[in-house]
């Protein structure tokens, strides 16, 4: 079954994922590898699509991203972040 999202953005956290990742001097590939160590398989290309908001994010991926980036889940939803 196709996922239906009303709007251009497929997620609300992509821009903050990118900001936190860059603040930690982490490449998309390294982020992907760290997610894999948690058993969450998101390839580098999917990280890119998450960051440009063209891919949805599951709750499991959201939790794993918060763990790898060492932030609270709610921090990924903040409009403005100070890193």
Secondary structure, DSSP 8 states (H G I E B T S, - for coil): -----SSS-S-SSHHHHHHHHHHTT--HHHHHHHHHHTT----HHHHHHHHTT-S---HHHHHHHHHHHTS-GGGGG-SS---
